[in-house]
Amino acid sequence: MKKKSKALGFALYLDLLEMLNNDTKEYDIDVLIIYNDKTSPVDVFSKTQEYLNQGRQVLALKSVPSNFRYKELADLAKGGK
């Protein structure tokens, strides 16, 4: 091999890279809105927009998923606004 070329080498430690993405969130969502069949879609939309306008992450569901973490619960199913 009579080629003259320069080489570049580096090491990549995967275990150290895993430590970089240690961004464990305390919550899955900021606000969880719970509603039922009797809840007006307009009320669900209005409440969702209210929180979104505050820059918060919002999810509207009919029930709370197991092992789901949220900062605040807005229960429109119980008539809350």
C-alpha positions as CSV (number, residue, x, y, z in Angstrom):
1,M,0.0,0.0,0.0
2,K,1.9,3.0,-1.3
3,K,-1.0,5.4,-0.8
4,K,-0.2,8.4,1.3
5,S,-3.3,9.4,3.2
6,K,-4.0,10.8,6.6
7,A,-6.2,8.9,9.0
8,L,-8.6,10.2,11.5
9,G,-9.8,8.0,14.4
10,F,-12.2,8.5,17.2
11,A,-13.9,6.5,20.0
12,L,-17.5,6.6,20.7
13,Y,-18.6,5.5,24.2
14,L,-22.2,4.5,24.0
15,D,-22.7,4.3,27.7
16,L,-21.7,7.9,28.0
17,L,-24.1,9.0,25.2
18,E,-27.0,7.5,27.1
19,M,-26.2,9.8,30.0
20,L,-26.6,12.8,27.7
21,N,-30.3,12.1,27.1
22,N,-31.2,11.8,30.7
23,D,-34.2,14.1,30.2
24,T,-36.7,12.4,32.4
25,K,-39.8,14.4,32.7
26,E,-41.6,14.7,35.9
27,Y,-45.0,14.8,34.1
28,D,-46.3,13.5,30.8
29,I,-48.5,16.5,30.2
30,D,-49.2,19.8,31.9
31,V,-53.0,19.6,31.9
32,L,-55.2,16.6,31.5
33,I,-58.9,17.5,30.7
34,I,-61.4,14.7,31.5
35,Y,-64.8,14.8,29.8
36,N,-67.7,12.5,29.2
37,D,-70.6,12.1,26.8
38,K,-72.6,14.8,28.5
39,T,-69.8,17.3,28.3
40,S,-70.4,19.9,25.5
41,P,-67.7,19.7,22.8
42,V,-67.6,23.5,22.9
43,D,-66.7,23.4,26.6
44,V,-63.9,20.9,25.9
45,F,-62.6,23.0,23.1
46,S,-62.8,26.2,25.1
47,K,-61.0,24.8,28.1
48,T,-58.3,23.3,25.8
49,Q,-57.7,26.6,24.1
50,E,-57.6,28.4,27.4
51,Y,-54.7,26.2,28.5
52,L,-53.0,26.2,25.1
53,N,-53.0,30.0,25.1
54,Q,-51.1,29.9,28.4
55,G,-48.4,27.9,26.6
56,R,-49.3,24.6,28.4
57,Q,-49.4,21.1,27.0
58,V,-53.0,19.8,27.1
59,L,-54.6,16.5,26.5
60,A,-58.4,15.9,26.5
61,L,-59.6,12.3,27.2
62,K,-62.6,10.5,28.6
63,S,-60.6,8.7,31.2
64,V,-57.2,8.9,32.9
65,P,-54.8,6.4,31.4
66,S,-53.0,4.1,33.9
67,N,-49.5,5.4,35.0
68,F,-50.2,8.8,33.3
69,R,-48.6,11.7,35.1
70,Y,-50.0,15.2,34.8
71,K,-49.5,18.5,36.7
72,E,-53.2,19.5,36.7
73,L,-56.5,17.8,36.2
74,A,-59.5,19.7,34.8
75,D,-62.5,17.4,35.2
76,L,-65.2,18.6,32.9
77,A,-67.1,15.3,33.4
78,K,-68.1,16.5,36.9
79,G,-69.3,19.8,35.6
80,G,-66.0,21.7,36.4
81,K,-64.8,24.5,34.1
